[in-house]
């Protein structure tokens, strides 16, 4: 079981959360006409081993969006914060 400590609801089972994607990817500007930039943003993803920042939503609780730093090698959660607090 992966336990995630929601800043609003406390420690919960990961079944209450939905994975929302890589939190380190920066969306291109709407004014950026580069097809390559948009292609990379939509389709190209790394599969890192080790610490990684991810978006998760607490769908079974407060419904808040979180940024979770998780070690992808052993699924240890290294940190959790609200998505709006910092980038």
Secondary structure by P-SEA (a helix, b strand, c coil): cbbbbbccccccccccccccccccccccccccccaaaaaaacccccccccbbbbbbbccccccbbbbbbcccccccccccccccccc
